[in-house]
Amino acid sequence: MSPKKDLTEERKNQILDAAMKTFTEDGFHKTRMSDIAETSGLSKGSLYWYFDSKDSLIIHLLERIFEPEIKDIQTLLTDPRSIDERLETYVERISEDMVKMLKWMPLFYDFVALAFRQESVKNTISKYYQRHMDILTSLIKQGLDRGELHADSELEAAIAIGSMLEGTVILWFYDPDKIDIKRHVKTNLKLLLQGLKTPLNYQTLDQDN
């Protein structure tokens, strides 16, 4: 890597760190590009050289948050362990990342709210959501193919696990004293796996209906 490229990445990270700090302290809507420039210690002209808008900063912040996480959990697809163990590792890693991000969670939900109005932000969040779901769905499909899990649809099972993860964070937001994210997602996954490991009895389901 050339010294020039090193400096470019250093400057970008310097600006992204400043943006994260300023957005968190002052709120996304109140923060101006000049505020970020001041926090970063760079001139406003230097800031605009690397990022032309707050939307551009948000997209790069989201990429910086999610890209390492995606690369980490992607390794689970070729992990030789059982599906139970790999799914447990999946939720463990995701919950650890969530706990690290708790102080920035209000900011992240600001970004989610912005996604309803800004297509570029929505597309970035949707892209990483889809990559997460693709990995989770592939893991569950491996379990179905090997007879370790039982479900009508790997997608439905993946949505259940994804909803459990996202829902636990929201419950923590409502009652942080009662909700322990890492403990509760582990317990909830155990309950979900009990259901997924039980062979479907279609005769019983038909009788119930």
Phi and psi in degrees as a GROMACS rama.xvg file:
@    title "Ramachandran Plot"
@    xaxis  label "Phi"
@    yaxis  label "Psi"
@TYPE xy
-73.5561  154.263  SER-2
-56.0586  -36.0407  PRO-3
-63.9683  -42.1083  LYS-4
-67.6928  -38.2342  LYS-5
-58.0271  -45.1328  ASP-6
-65.6056  -39.9729  LEU-7
-60.9574  -46.928  THR-8
-65.1737  -37.936  GLU-9
-62.5977  -43.8469  GLU-10
-65.7181  -42.9219  ARG-11
-60.7342  -44.8371  LYS-12
-65.7703  -36.1832  ASN-13
-60.9114  -43.4443  GLN-14
-70.0706  -42.2942  ILE-15
-64.3517  -39.0794  LEU-16
-61.2909  -43.7247  ASP-17
-65.7214  -40.1602  ALA-18
-63.8787  -45.3947  ALA-19
-60.0596  -44.1033  MET-20
-64.1393  -46.5484  LYS-21
-70.4533  -43.5951  THR-22
-58.3111  -42.2702  PHE-23
-67.4233  -41.9145  THR-24
-76.9705  -40.4125  GLU-25
-107.557  -10.1467  ASP-26
88.603  147.404  GLY-27
-61.7939  -46.3881  PHE-28
-71.5955  -29.9092  HIS-29
-81.4615  -21.3592  LYS-30
-74.5878  132.82  THR-31
-106.892  159.365  ARG-32
-59.5517  -34.0235  MET-33
-66.0331  -32.1692  SER-34
-64.9611  -41.5309  ASP-35
-67.1486  -41.3486  ILE-36
-59.6323  -43.0102  ALA-37
-64.5505  -43.3156  GLU-38
-65.9583  -35.575  THR-39
-76.0818  -18.4344  SER-40
81.3609  11.6891  GLY-41
-108.484  163.928  LEU-42
-74.9123  159.758  SER-43
-62.4994  -35.3775  LYS-44
-63.7546  -40.6391  GLY-45
-64.8731  -39.2383  SER-46
-60.1822  -48.0438  LEU-47
-69.7426  -20.0091  TYR-48
-64.7169  -34.6846  TRP-49
-96.8037  -34.5939  TYR-50
-139.305  124.458  PHE-51
-90.3383  -3.65389  ASP-52
-164.913  167.639  SER-53
-65.8674  -34.8902  LYS-54
-60.3618  -41.6739  ASP-55
-62.7719  -40.0892  SER-56
-63.0603  -42.8169  LEU-57
-60.2407  -45.9446  ILE-58
-60.3025  -43.6678  ILE-59
-69.5159  -34.0662  HIS-60
-64.6663  -43.8098  LEU-61
-62.8647  -40.9144  LEU-62
-63.4886  -39.9387  GLU-63
-67.7034  -33.1492  ARG-64
-72.6123  -47.2001  ILE-65
-88.8789  -30.2259  PHE-66
-60.6107  -48.1151  GLU-67
-61.9771  -36.5935  PRO-68
-62.5856  -43.875  GLU-69
-62.6502  -46.1197  ILE-70
-61.7687  -36.0236  LYS-71
-66.8213  -51.2537  ASP-72
-75.6212  -19.3266  ILE-73
-63.2629  -28.079  GLN-74
-64.9137  -19.462  THR-75
-68.0444  -21.3067  LEU-76
-65.7756  -27.1873  LEU-77
-111.722  10.9078  THR-78
-69.7162  134.314  ASP-79
-78.3295  -6.44619  PRO-80
-72.5746  173.192  ARG-81
-65.4482  161.688  SER-82
-64.0701  -38.3445  ILE-83
-52.8844  -51.9289  ASP-84
-64.5744  -39.5904  GLU-85
-69.9311  -38.3305  ARG-86
-67.2384  -37.4459  LEU-87
-62.3921  -41.8284  GLU-88
-64.9252  -40.1305  THR-89
-56.8196  -54.2315  TYR-90
-69.9124  -29.7801  VAL-91
-64.0859  -46.19  GLU-92
-67.0901  -42.1141  ARG-93
-65.0409  -43.422  ILE-94
-66.5763  -35.7414  SER-95
-62.352  -42.2338  GLU-96
-64.6163  -38.4527  ASP-97
-62.794  -43.4822  MET-98
-62.6898  -41.1809  VAL-99
-62.4079  -30.5168  LYS-100
-91.0834  -1.24039  MET-101
-55.9659  -39.5924  LEU-102
-66.6315  -20.5732  LYS-103
-102.965  3.9408  TRP-104
-60.03  -41.5556  MET-105
-58.0203  -37.6071  PRO-106
-66.0137  -42.0725  LEU-107
-60.8233  -41.0352  PHE-108
-71.1475  -24.1707  TYR-109
-61.3174  -42.3005  ASP-110
-65.0004  -40.1505  PHE-111
-62.4616  -43.1678  VAL-112
-62.7278  -39.9734  ALA-113
-64.3059  -30.4549  LEU-114
-61.9059  -23.7246  ALA-115
-68.7206  -21.2095  PHE-116
-112.65  -23.7611  ARG-117
-114.17  112.265  GLN-118
-61.4443  -37.8006  GLU-119
-64.4422  -40.038  SER-120
-69.3304  -42.858  VAL-121
-58.8526  -44.1799  LYS-122
-63.513  -37.9036  ASN-123
-66.8977  -47.3722  THR-124
-63.3225  -42.7972  ILE-125
-63.2525  -36.8441  SER-126
-61.6713  -45.5254  LYS-127
-74.1754  -33.5537  TYR-128
-59.7251  -45.5635  TYR-129
-65.1192  -38.1491  GLN-130
-66.3796  -39.3671  ARG-131
-59.6673  -48.6545  HIS-132
-65.542  -35.3218  MET-133
-62.9613  -42.5727  ASP-134
-66.4315  -46.8779  ILE-135
-63.8895  -42.1782  LEU-136
-63.5194  -40.9657  THR-137
-64.646  -39.3794  SER-138
-60.84  -47.8631  LEU-139
-65.813  -38.0393  ILE-140
-61.5935  -38.5842  LYS-141
-60.2123  -40.6298  GLN-142
-65.4872  -39.1664  GLY-143
-66.4357  -44.7162  LEU-144
-63.5224  -32.5188  ASP-145
-90.7448  0.247729  ARG-146
76.6725  12.3138  GLY-147
-82.4927  -25.7094  GLU-148
-127.353  161.172  LEU-149
-136.288  122.763  HIS-150
-163.926  154.424  ALA-151
-67.527  -33.3648  ASP-152
-148.962  128.908  SER-153
-64.1938  -31.2526  GLU-154
-66.5806  -43.3576  LEU-155
-61.2246  -41.512  GLU-156
-65.6522  -40.3245  ALA-157
-64.73  -39.9236  ALA-158
-63.9442  -38.2315  ILE-159
-62.3206  -44.0642  ALA-160
-68.6149  -43.3142  ILE-161
-61.1598  -41.7185  GLY-162
-64.6599  -37.9229  SER-163
-61.8293  -43.3487  MET-164
-64.5502  -51.0933  LEU-165
-65.1032  -40.5804  GLU-166
-64.6382  -35.8791  GLY-167
-64.4605  -38.4981  THR-168
-64.5126  -40.8744  VAL-169
-65.6948  -40.9812  ILE-170
-63.0784  -38.1655  LEU-171
-60.0729  -40.9723  TRP-172
-60.4885  -39.833  PHE-173
-71.2823  -38.2726  TYR-174
-146.198  75.535  ASP-175
-63.4405  -23.813  PRO-176
-73.8609  -25.6735  ASP-177
-97.0464  -29.7748  LYS-178
-97.2323  122.3  ILE-179
-106.693  104.816  ASP-180
-55.8449  -51.7467  ILE-181
-63.8694  -41.0787  LYS-182
-69.7519  -43.4655  ARG-183
-72.8968  -35.8205  HIS-184
-67.9134  -33.2169  VAL-185
-65.6383  -44.5216  LYS-186
-64.425  -44.0632  THR-187
-64.618  -38.7853  ASN-188
-64.1593  -39.7022  LEU-189
-59.0928  -41.9658  LYS-190
-65.4449  -42.1363  LEU-191
-64.0547  -41.8863  LEU-192
-65.4377  -34.3132  LEU-193
-59.0023  -41.1494  GLN-194
-69.8233  -41.3095  GLY-195
-70.3622  -22.2815  LEU-196
-90.9269  -3.42781  LYS-197
-91.6056  120.342  THR-198
-57.0993  138.109  PRO-199
-69.4963  133.483  LEU-200
-109.747  92.2532  ASN-201
-67.9304  -28.8527  TYR-202
-64.3388  -43.2722  GLN-203
-64.8554  -40.3709  THR-204
-63.3066  -40.697  LEU-205
-63.8992  -39.0755  ASP-206
-67.3861  -36.9874  GLN-207
-64.9001  -32.979  ASP-208
